[in-house]
Amino acid sequence: MEATLQTPLSNLQLELLKLFAQNVAEEDLIAIRQLIARYFAEKAMDAADKL
């Protein structure tokens, strides 16, 4: 039986799946996580500064 997604994946999830389909070294995964976290933290700080 095939599993069906009830909620489609977001564009971010699809991009990450493409990346993680490659054999990425653990150190690269850590660096990517840090980049993503930094990006969203900066975005949140920018939004807070505008308030």
CHARMM-style PDB file with segment names, atoms N, HN, CA, C and O in Angstrom:
ATOM      1  N   MET     1       0.844  -1.170   0.000  1.00  0.00      PROA
ATOM      2  CA  MET     1       0.000   0.000   0.000  1.00  0.00      PROA
ATOM      3  C   MET     1       0.896   1.243   0.000  1.00  0.00      PROA
ATOM      4  O   MET     1       1.859   1.334   0.762  1.00  0.00      PROA
ATOM      5  N   GLU     2       0.561   2.179  -0.857  1.00  0.00      PROA
ATOM      6  HN  GLU     2      -0.221   2.105  -1.476  1.00  0.00      PROA
ATOM      7  CA  GLU     2       1.353   3.409  -0.949  1.00  0.00      PROA
ATOM      8  C   GLU     2       0.859   4.442   0.044  1.00  0.00      PROA
ATOM      9  O   GLU     2      -0.345   4.622   0.223  1.00  0.00      PROA
ATOM     10  N   ALA     3       1.794   5.119   0.686  1.00  0.00      PROA
ATOM     11  HN  ALA     3       2.772   4.973   0.541  1.00  0.00      PROA
ATOM     12  CA  ALA     3       1.436   6.205   1.591  1.00  0.00      PROA
ATOM     13  C   ALA     3       1.197   7.463   0.773  1.00  0.00      PROA
ATOM     14  O   ALA     3       1.927   7.737  -0.180  1.00  0.00      PROA
ATOM     15  N   THR     4       0.187   8.221   1.139  1.00  0.00      PROA
ATOM     16  HN  THR     4      -0.405   7.998   1.913  1.00  0.00      PROA
ATOM     17  CA  THR     4      -0.145   9.451   0.438  1.00  0.00      PROA
ATOM     18  C   THR     4       0.007  10.617   1.397  1.00  0.00      PROA
ATOM     19  O   THR     4      -0.480  10.572   2.526  1.00  0.00      PROA
ATOM     20  N   LEU     5       0.692  11.672   0.936  1.00  0.00      PROA
ATOM     21  HN  LEU     5       1.087  11.709   0.018  1.00  0.00      PROA
ATOM     22  CA  LEU     5       0.835  12.865   1.760  1.00  0.00      PROA
ATOM     23  C   LEU     5      -0.473  13.642   1.747  1.00  0.00      PROA
ATOM     24  O   LEU     5      -1.040  13.902   0.685  1.00  0.00      PROA
ATOM     25  N   GLN     6      -0.942  14.007   2.917  1.00  0.00      PROA
ATOM     26  HN  GLN     6      -0.481  13.796   3.779  1.00  0.00      PROA
ATOM     27  CA  GLN     6      -2.159  14.798   2.989  1.00  0.00      PROA
ATOM     28  C   GLN     6      -1.843  16.281   2.866  1.00  0.00      PROA
ATOM     29  O   GLN     6      -2.683  17.066   2.427  1.00  0.00      PROA
ATOM     30  N   THR     7      -0.642  16.659   3.250  1.00  0.00      PROA
ATOM     31  HN  THR     7       0.040  16.021   3.606  1.00  0.00      PROA
ATOM     32  CA  THR     7      -0.204  18.041   3.132  1.00  0.00      PROA
ATOM     33  C   THR     7       1.020  18.045   2.229  1.00  0.00      PROA
ATOM     34  O   THR     7       2.005  17.364   2.514  1.00  0.00      PROA
ATOM     35  N   PRO     8       0.966  18.810   1.140  1.00  0.00      PROA
ATOM     36  CA  PRO     8       2.139  18.827   0.258  1.00  0.00      PROA
ATOM     37  C   PRO     8       3.341  19.454   0.969  1.00  0.00      PROA
ATOM     38  O   PRO     8       3.190  20.259   1.888  1.00  0.00      PROA
ATOM     39  N   LEU     9       4.506  19.072   0.529  1.00  0.00      PROA
ATOM     40  HN  LEU     9       4.628  18.418  -0.217  1.00  0.00      PROA
ATOM     41  CA  LEU     9       5.721  19.630   1.113  1.00  0.00      PROA
ATOM     42  C   LEU     9       5.891  21.076   0.686  1.00  0.00      PROA
ATOM     43  O   LEU     9       5.494  21.467  -0.412  1.00  0.00      PROA
ATOM     44  N   SER    10       6.484  21.857   1.562  1.00  0.00      PROA
ATOM     45  HN  SER    10       6.808  21.539   2.454  1.00  0.00      PROA
ATOM     46  CA  SER    10       6.753  23.259   1.231  1.00  0.00      PROA
ATOM     47  C   SER    10       7.936  23.336   0.270  1.00  0.00      PROA
ATOM     48  O   SER    10       8.662  22.360   0.083  1.00  0.00      PROA
ATOM     49  N   ASN    11       8.119  24.493  -0.328  1.00  0.00      PROA
ATOM     50  HN  ASN    11       7.529  25.286  -0.176  1.00  0.00      PROA
ATOM     51  CA  ASN    11       9.252  24.671  -1.244  1.00  0.00      PROA
ATOM     52  C   ASN    11      10.579  24.488  -0.505  1.00  0.00      PROA
ATOM     53  O   ASN    11      11.537  23.976  -1.085  1.00  0.00      PROA
ATOM     54  N   LEU    12      10.650  24.892   0.746  1.00  0.00      PROA
ATOM     55  HN  LEU    12       9.873  25.308   1.217  1.00  0.00      PROA
ATOM     56  CA  LEU    12      11.865  24.699   1.537  1.00  0.00      PROA
ATOM     57  C   LEU    12      12.123  23.216   1.786  1.00  0.00      PROA
ATOM     58  O   LEU    12      13.255  22.751   1.655  1.00  0.00      PROA
ATOM     59  N   GLN    13      11.090  22.485   2.140  1.00  0.00      PROA
ATOM     60  HN  GLN    13      10.171  22.863   2.246  1.00  0.00      PROA
ATOM     61  CA  GLN    13      11.247  21.051   2.371  1.00  0.00      PROA
ATOM     62  C   GLN    13      11.722  20.338   1.110  1.00  0.00      PROA
ATOM     63  O   GLN    13      12.573  19.451   1.177  1.00  0.00      PROA
ATOM     64  N   LEU    14      11.172  20.724  -0.040  1.00  0.00      PROA
ATOM     65  HN  LEU    14      10.481  21.444  -0.095  1.00  0.00      PROA
ATOM     66  CA  LEU    14      11.584  20.103  -1.303  1.00  0.00      PROA
ATOM     67  C   LEU    14      13.054  20.378  -1.607  1.00  0.00      PROA
ATOM     68  O   LEU    14      13.775  19.482  -2.045  1.00  0.00      PROA
ATOM     69  N   GLU    15      13.498  21.607  -1.379  1.00  0.00      PROA
ATOM     70  HN  GLU    15      12.912  22.335  -1.023  1.00  0.00      PROA
ATOM     71  CA  GLU    15      14.906  21.939  -1.615  1.00  0.00      PROA
ATOM     72  C   GLU    15      15.824  21.160  -0.685  1.00  0.00      PROA
ATOM     73  O   GLU    15      16.875  20.672  -1.101  1.00  0.00      PROA
ATOM     74  N   LEU    16      15.422  21.049   0.575  1.00  0.00      PROA
ATOM     75  HN  LEU    16      14.568  21.446   0.913  1.00  0.00      PROA
ATOM     76  CA  LEU    16      16.234  20.295   1.530  1.00  0.00      PROA
ATOM     77  C   LEU    16      16.279  18.810   1.170  1.00  0.00      PROA
ATOM     78  O   LEU    16      17.314  18.163   1.326  1.00  0.00      PROA
ATOM     79  N   LEU    17      15.163  18.276   0.692  1.00  0.00      PROA
ATOM     80  HN  LEU    17      14.322  18.802   0.565  1.00  0.00      PROA
ATOM     81  CA  LEU    17      15.163  16.876   0.265  1.00  0.00      PROA
ATOM     82  C   LEU    17      16.123  16.659  -0.899  1.00  0.00      PROA
ATOM     83  O   LEU    17      16.812  15.641  -0.957  1.00  0.00      PROA
ATOM     84  N   LYS    18      16.168  17.614  -1.825  1.00  0.00      PROA
ATOM     85  HN  LYS    18      15.608  18.441  -1.778  1.00  0.00      PROA
ATOM     86  CA  LYS    18      17.107  17.514  -2.943  1.00  0.00      PROA
ATOM     87  C   LYS    18      18.541  17.506  -2.420  1.00  0.00      PROA
ATOM     88  O   LYS    18      19.371  16.719  -2.877  1.00  0.00      PROA
ATOM     89  N   LEU    19      18.822  18.376  -1.471  1.00  0.00      PROA
ATOM     90  HN  LEU    19      18.148  19.015  -1.100  1.00  0.00      PROA
ATOM     91  CA  LEU    19      20.166  18.452  -0.903  1.00  0.00      PROA
ATOM     92  C   LEU    19      20.517  17.170  -0.166  1.00  0.00      PROA
ATOM     93  O   LEU    19      21.599  16.615  -0.354  1.00  0.00      PROA
ATOM     94  N   PHE    20      19.597  16.699   0.678  1.00  0.00      PROA
ATOM     95  HN  PHE    20      18.718  17.151   0.831  1.00  0.00      PROA
ATOM     96  CA  PHE    20      19.882  15.546   1.505  1.00  0.00      PROA
ATOM     97  C   PHE    20      19.825  14.239   0.722  1.00  0.00      PROA
ATOM     98  O   PHE    20      20.207  13.190   1.241  1.00  0.00      PROA
ATOM     99  N   ALA    21      19.352  14.292  -0.516  1.00  0.00      PROA
ATOM    100  HN  ALA    21      19.042  15.144  -0.937  1.00  0.00      PROA
ATOM    101  CA  ALA    21      19.393  13.106  -1.373  1.00  0.00      PROA
ATOM    102  C   ALA    21      20.840  12.803  -1.764  1.00  0.00      PROA
ATOM    103  O   ALA    21      21.174  11.680  -2.139  1.00  0.00      PROA
ATOM    104  N   GLN    22      21.688  13.826  -1.670  1.00  0.00      PROA
ATOM    105  HN  GLN    22      21.416  14.739  -1.365  1.00  0.00      PROA
ATOM    106  CA  GLN    22      23.118  13.650  -1.918  1.00  0.00      PROA
ATOM    107  C   GLN    22      23.760  13.120  -0.642  1.00  0.00      PROA
ATOM    108  O   GLN    22      23.206  13.255   0.449  1.00  0.00      PROA
ATOM    109  N   ASN    23      24.913  12.526  -0.791  1.00  0.00      PROA
ATOM    110  HN  ASN    23      25.363  12.417  -1.678  1.00  0.00      PROA
ATOM    111  CA  ASN    23      25.628  12.034   0.385  1.00  0.00      PROA
ATOM    112  C   ASN    23      26.465  13.188   0.937  1.00  0.00      PROA
ATOM    113  O   ASN    23      27.589  13.417   0.490  1.00  0.00      PROA
ATOM    114  N   VAL    24      25.913  13.908   1.903  1.00  0.00      PROA
ATOM    115  HN  VAL    24      24.999  13.722   2.266  1.00  0.00      PROA
ATOM    116  CA  VAL    24      26.554  15.094   2.467  1.00  0.00      PROA
ATOM    117  C   VAL    24      27.282  14.693   3.747  1.00  0.00      PROA
ATOM    118  O   VAL    24      26.744  13.961   4.578  1.00  0.00      PROA
ATOM    119  N   ALA    25      28.501  15.178   3.892  1.00  0.00      PROA
ATOM    120  HN  ALA    25      28.938  15.773   3.217  1.00  0.00      PROA
ATOM    121  CA  ALA    25      29.290  14.891   5.094  1.00  0.00      PROA
ATOM    122  C   ALA    25      28.627  15.506   6.326  1.00  0.00      PROA
ATOM    123  O   ALA    25      27.948  16.528   6.239  1.00  0.00      PROA
ATOM    124  N   GLU    26      28.838  14.864   7.466  1.00  0.00      PROA
ATOM    125  HN  GLU    26      29.390  14.033   7.536  1.00  0.00      PROA
ATOM    126  CA  GLU    26      28.229  15.335   8.717  1.00  0.00      PROA
ATOM    127  C   GLU    26      28.631  16.779   9.024  1.00  0.00      PROA
ATOM    128  O   GLU    26      27.801  17.567   9.476  1.00  0.00      PROA
ATOM    129  N   GLU    27      29.878  17.126   8.785  1.00  0.00      PROA
ATOM    130  HN  GLU    27      30.553  16.486   8.417  1.00  0.00      PROA
ATOM    131  CA  GLU    27      30.322  18.505   9.049  1.00  0.00      PROA
ATOM    132  C   GLU    27      29.590  19.500   8.148  1.00  0.00      PROA
ATOM    133  O   GLU    27      29.318  20.626   8.565  1.00  0.00      PROA
ATOM    134  N   ASP    28      29.269  19.094   6.920  1.00  0.00      PROA
ATOM    135  HN  ASP    28      29.489  18.179   6.582  1.00  0.00      PROA
ATOM    136  CA  ASP    28      28.497  19.960   6.030  1.00  0.00      PROA
ATOM    137  C   ASP    28      27.062  20.111   6.523  1.00  0.00      PROA
ATOM    138  O   ASP    28      26.489  21.198   6.449  1.00  0.00      PROA
ATOM    139  N   LEU    29      26.480  19.017   7.026  1.00  0.00      PROA
ATOM    140  HN  LEU    29      26.945  18.134   7.086  1.00  0.00      PROA
ATOM    141  CA  LEU    29      25.125  19.095   7.572  1.00  0.00      PROA
ATOM    142  C   LEU    29      25.063  20.059   8.747  1.00  0.00      PROA
ATOM    143  O   LEU    29      24.120  20.839   8.871  1.00  0.00      PROA
ATOM    144  N   ILE    30      26.061  20.001   9.598  1.00  0.00      PROA
ATOM    145  HN  ILE    30      26.828  19.367   9.498  1.00  0.00      PROA
ATOM    146  CA  ILE    30      26.106  20.911  10.746  1.00  0.00      PROA
ATOM    147  C   ILE    30      26.204  22.359  10.263  1.00  0.00      PROA
ATOM    148  O   ILE    30      25.507  23.236  10.774  1.00  0.00      PROA
ATOM    149  N   ALA    31      27.061  22.602   9.287  1.00  0.00      PROA
ATOM    150  HN  ALA    31      27.627  21.890   8.871  1.00  0.00      PROA
ATOM    151  CA  ALA    31      27.227  23.958   8.753  1.00  0.00      PROA
ATOM    152  C   ALA    31      25.936  24.448   8.101  1.00  0.00      PROA
ATOM    153  O   ALA    31      25.570  25.613   8.252  1.00  0.00      PROA
ATOM    154  N   ILE    32      25.250  23.574   7.384  1.00  0.00      PROA
ATOM    155  HN  ILE    32      25.547  22.627   7.261  1.00  0.00      PROA
ATOM    156  CA  ILE    32      23.984  23.949   6.735  1.00  0.00      PROA
ATOM    157  C   ILE    32      22.930  24.279   7.776  1.00  0.00      PROA
ATOM    158  O   ILE    32      22.201  25.260   7.632  1.00  0.00      PROA
ATOM    159  N   ARG    33      22.842  23.471   8.824  1.00  0.00      PROA
ATOM    160  HN  ARG    33      23.434  22.674   8.942  1.00  0.00      PROA
ATOM    161  CA  ARG    33      21.891  23.763   9.909  1.00  0.00      PROA
ATOM    162  C   ARG    33      22.173  25.123  10.533  1.00  0.00      PROA
ATOM    163  O   ARG    33      21.248  25.882  10.820  1.00  0.00      PROA
ATOM    164  N   GLN    34      23.455  25.431  10.742  1.00  0.00      PROA
ATOM    165  HN  GLN    34      24.207  24.814  10.508  1.00  0.00      PROA
ATOM    166  CA  GLN    34      23.820  26.712  11.338  1.00  0.00      PROA
ATOM    167  C   GLN    34      23.461  27.866  10.417  1.00  0.00      PROA
ATOM    168  O   GLN    34      22.988  28.906  10.875  1.00  0.00      PROA
ATOM    169  N   LEU    35      23.683  27.687   9.115  1.00  0.00      PROA
ATOM    170  HN  LEU    35      24.067  26.842   8.743  1.00  0.00      PROA
ATOM    171  CA  LEU    35      23.318  28.731   8.152  1.00  0.00      PROA
ATOM    172  C   LEU    35      21.813  29.001   8.152  1.00  0.00      PROA
ATOM    173  O   LEU    35      21.371  30.150   8.143  1.00  0.00      PROA
ATOM    174  N   ILE    36      21.043  27.920   8.162  1.00  0.00      PROA
ATOM    175  HN  ILE    36      21.402  26.986   8.170  1.00  0.00      PROA
ATOM    176  CA  ILE    36      19.588  28.068   8.163  1.00  0.00      PROA
ATOM    177  C   ILE    36      19.123  28.738   9.452  1.00  0.00      PROA
ATOM    178  O   ILE    36      18.281  29.635   9.420  1.00  0.00      PROA
ATOM    179  N   ALA    37      19.667  28.305  10.578  1.00  0.00      PROA
ATOM    180  HN  ALA    37      20.351  27.576  10.604  1.00  0.00      PROA
ATOM    181  CA  ALA    37      19.289  28.896  11.862  1.00  0.00      PROA
ATOM    182  C   ALA    37      19.661  30.373  11.908  1.00  0.00      PROA
ATOM    183  O   ALA    37      18.873  31.198  12.371  1.00  0.00      PROA
ATOM    184  N   ARG    38      20.858  30.710  11.430  1.00  0.00      PROA
ATOM    185  HN  ARG    38      21.498  30.039  11.054  1.00  0.00      PROA
ATOM    186  CA  ARG    38      21.301  32.104  11.412  1.00  0.00      PROA
ATOM    187  C   ARG    38      20.399  32.954  10.517  1.00  0.00      PROA
ATOM    188  O   ARG    38      20.051  34.082  10.866  1.00  0.00      PROA
ATOM    189  N   TYR    39      20.024  32.402   9.358  1.00  0.00      PROA
ATOM    190  HN  TYR    39      20.307  31.486   9.074  1.00  0.00      PROA
ATOM    191  CA  TYR    39      19.151  33.128   8.427  1.00  0.00      PROA
ATOM    192  C   TYR    39      17.823  33.481   9.098  1.00  0.00      PROA
ATOM    193  O   TYR    39      17.385  34.631   9.053  1.00  0.00      PROA
ATOM    194  N   PHE    40      17.182  32.483   9.723  1.00  0.00      PROA
ATOM    195  HN  PHE    40      17.537  31.548   9.760  1.00  0.00      PROA
ATOM    196  CA  PHE    40      15.887  32.740  10.343  1.00  0.00      PROA
ATOM    197  C   PHE    40      16.014  33.616  11.588  1.00  0.00      PROA
ATOM    198  O   PHE    40      15.109  34.397  11.882  1.00  0.00      PROA
ATOM    199  N   ALA    41      17.108  33.504  12.317  1.00  0.00      PROA
ATOM    200  HN  ALA    41      17.844  32.870  12.078  1.00  0.00      PROA
ATOM    201  CA  ALA    41      17.326  34.372  13.474  1.00  0.00      PROA
ATOM    202  C   ALA    41      17.481  35.823  13.032  1.00  0.00      PROA
ATOM    203  O   ALA    41      16.902  36.722  13.641  1.00  0.00      PROA
ATOM    204  N   GLU    42      18.255  36.056  11.982  1.00  0.00      PROA
ATOM    205  HN  GLU    42      18.726  35.325  11.487  1.00  0.00      PROA
ATOM    206  CA  GLU    42      18.427  37.415  11.467  1.00  0.00      PROA
ATOM    207  C   GLU    42      17.116  37.974  10.940  1.00  0.00      PROA
ATOM    208  O   GLU    42      16.818  39.153  11.128  1.00  0.00      PROA
ATOM    209  N   LYS    43      16.338  37.136  10.286  1.00  0.00      PROA
ATOM    210  HN  LYS    43      16.580  36.177  10.133  1.00  0.00      PROA
ATOM    211  CA  LYS    43      15.045  37.573   9.771  1.00  0.00      PROA
ATOM    212  C   LYS    43      14.120  37.972  10.927  1.00  0.00      PROA
ATOM    213  O   LYS    43      13.417  38.979  10.842  1.00  0.00      PROA
ATOM    214  N   ALA    44      14.125  37.188  11.995  1.00  0.00      PROA
ATOM    215  HN  ALA    44      14.696  36.371  12.063  1.00  0.00      PROA
ATOM    216  CA  ALA    44      13.301  37.500  13.164  1.00  0.00      PROA
ATOM    217  C   ALA    44      13.773  38.787  13.831  1.00  0.00      PROA
ATOM    218  O   ALA    44      12.953  39.599  14.260  1.00  0.00      PROA
ATOM    219  N   MET    45      15.100  38.981  13.922  1.00  0.00      PROA
ATOM    220  HN  MET    45      15.766  38.321  13.574  1.00  0.00      PROA
ATOM    221  CA  MET    45      15.621  40.203  14.542  1.00  0.00      PROA
ATOM    222  C   MET    45      15.277  41.422  13.692  1.00  0.00      PROA
ATOM    223  O   MET    45      14.960  42.480  14.236  1.00  0.00      PROA
ATOM    224  N   ASP    46      15.333  41.292  12.378  1.00  0.00      PROA
ATOM    225  HN  ASP    46      15.590  40.432  11.937  1.00  0.00      PROA
ATOM    226  CA  ASP    46      14.955  42.401  11.488  1.00  0.00      PROA
ATOM    227  C   ASP    46      13.480  42.764  11.676  1.00  0.00      PROA
ATOM    228  O   ASP    46      13.121  43.941  11.710  1.00  0.00      PROA
ATOM    229  N   ALA    47      12.635  41.746  11.796  1.00  0.00      PROA
ATOM    230  HN  ALA    47      12.926  40.790  11.768  1.00  0.00      PROA
ATOM    231  CA  ALA    47      11.206  41.993  12.008  1.00  0.00      PROA
ATOM    232  C   ALA    47      10.977  42.666  13.351  1.00  0.00      PROA
ATOM    233  O   ALA    47      10.151  43.572  13.459  1.00  0.00      PROA
ATOM    234  N   ALA    48      11.701  42.231  14.374  1.00  0.00      PROA
ATOM    235  HN  ALA    48      12.372  41.495  14.286  1.00  0.00      PROA
ATOM    236  CA  ALA    48      11.564  42.831  15.702  1.00  0.00      PROA
ATOM    237  C   ALA    48      12.045  44.278  15.691  1.00  0.00      PROA
ATOM    238  O   ALA    48      11.447  45.136  16.340  1.00  0.00      PROA
ATOM    239  N   ASP    49      13.115  44.551  14.961  1.00  0.00      PROA
ATOM    240  HN  ASP    49      13.600  43.854  14.433  1.00  0.00      PROA
ATOM    241  CA  ASP    49      13.646  45.916  14.875  1.00  0.00      PROA
ATOM    242  C   ASP    49      12.631  46.851  14.212  1.00  0.00      PROA
ATOM    243  O   ASP    49      12.540  48.026  14.568  1.00  0.00      PROA
ATOM    244  N   LYS    50      11.881  46.333  13.260  1.00  0.00      PROA
ATOM    245  HN  LYS    50      11.956  45.379  12.970  1.00  0.00      PROA
ATOM    246  CA  LYS    50      10.874  47.165  12.566  1.00  0.00      PROA
ATOM    247  C   LYS    50       9.723  47.535  13.478  1.00  0.00      PROA
ATOM    248  O   LYS    50       9.077  48.565  13.289  1.00  0.00      PROA
ATOM    249  N   LEU    51       9.463  46.680  14.482  1.00  0.00      PROA
ATOM    250  HN  LEU    51       9.987  45.843  14.636  1.00  0.00      PROA
ATOM    251  CA  LEU    51       8.390  46.985  15.444  1.00  0.00      PROA
ATOM    252  C   LEU    51       8.854  48.064  16.383  1.00  0.00      PROA
ATOM    253  OT1 LEU    51       8.106  48.472  17.272  1.00  0.00      PROA
TER     254      LEU     51
END
